[in-house]
Amino acid sequence: MSRLIRLDQTGHTLLAEWTATDETSVEAAVAAFTGELERGAYAVVTTGEGEAEQVSELPLDADLVIVRSPIAGG
């Protein structure tokens, strides 16, 4: 089962879980993912040991997708 989590002040919050073969869970995960991006968050998936890639579409084959708000400052 794949998971979509948001990093936050509690550590993380589970936003969705899905299985690529379960259309209902995929639709819910895509909606949650899209909602987070629309609120200004960005999403990443790991691509290897200590590496991650930013994504703009929910990768249905990923084990874990992490969303977080941009870091303030500049």
N, C-alpha and C positions, 0 to 999 in steps of 0.2 A: 504494500500500500504506500502510495506517495503522499507527501505532506507539504502543505503551504503554511509557513509560520511567519509571524511578524516579530522582529526584535523590538523590545520595548522596555520600559522601566521595571517590569516584573521579571525580565529575562527574555521570555518569548511567549507569544500567544498563538495557539493553533487556530488557523483560519479555515482550513479545509483539508480533507483527506480524500483521495480518489484512487480508483483503479481504472486503468486505461480502457478496460472492457465494459465498465459500468457507466453508461451515458449520463445517468442522473448525477452521479458523483462528479463526473468530468464537468458537466454544465455548472454545477455549484462552485467548483474550484475555479473555473474560468471567470465566473461572475465575481468571486471574491478577489481574485488576482487583478482583474480589470478595475474594480473599485479602488483597490489600494493604489494602483498606478494613477488613476484619475485624481486621487487626493495628494499626489506629489511624491509618493514613495518610489523607490527603485527596487529592482529584484535581481538576485544573483543565484547562480547554481555553481556547484563545484565542478571543476574540469580536471582535477588531479590533486595530488598532494600539495596542499597549501595554495592552490590556485582557484580562482572563480571567474566567471564570466557574467556580465550584466545581460539580462534578457528583457525583451519587451513583449514577448508572447509566452504563455505558460507552456513549458516543455513537458508534455504528458508522460514522457519516459523517465523524467528525473525522479530520484528518490526523495529529494528535499529541495524546496525552493524557499529562499529567504527574502522577505521584503523588509525594508526599513526606511525611515524618513531620512532625507538628506541631513548631513551634519551642518549645523548653523555656523556662521562665521565666514571668513574669507580673506 
